[in-house]
Amino acid sequence: MNIMENQSNTDETLLTRSEVMTLLRIGSVTMWRYTRRGKFPMYRAGRQQFFKKSEILNAIKVDCHEQ
């Protein structure tokens, strides 16, 4: 698995697009849509895109509570 972890004890695990799609069981179009709308904040390292696991899980929790 291509997961990079921050040195702090908080859950700042960085996930790739593919890992987020697997975690949430969503397709690439849905992932693109959520990223484009700003629902999933994205971080870049060169051409690679990463997402903080804590922010992804928080975005899903917020979305569930709004419905």
N, C-alpha and C positions, 0 to 999 in steps of 0.2 A: 504494500500500500504506500502511496506517495504522500504521506502526511508529514508536515513540518510543524514542530511545536515550539512555542515561545518558552523562554526560560522561567517565566513567572509561574506561580502555582494556580493562577486563574485559568479558566478553560479558553485559552486563546489559540486553540489548535487551528491551523490553516488547512483548508480543504481545497482540492482542485474542483473544477466544474464537474468532472466525471464523478468524483466522490460525493458531491452534493446531490447530484441527480440520483445516484444509487441510494444514498441515505434517505432521501425524500420520496423515492420511487416516482420521479417525474421525468418527462422527456426533454430533449434538447430545446424544443420550441418553447415550452413552459419555462425552462431555465433562462433562456434568452429574454423572454417577456418580463420575468421577475427582475432580472438584472437591469434591463433597460428602464423599467419603471422606478428603479431605485429601492425596490423591496428588499433586495439582497445587495448590501454594500460590497463592492469589489475592490480588491487590492491587486496591484500589478508588480511583477518583478520581471522586467524585460517584456517579453511577449506572453509570459505565463500569467494566468488569472487565478487569484486565490480568494477564498471567502472564510471569514472567521466563523467557526462552528457555533460559538455562543450567539453571534448575531443572526445566523440562519435560524437557529432554534427559537430565538426570541421573536423573530419576524413571523414564524409559524404560529407561536402562541398568541401574539397580538392579533393575527388574522383570524384565529379561531374564536377569540373573545369578541370580535367585532360582528360576527355573524349571528 
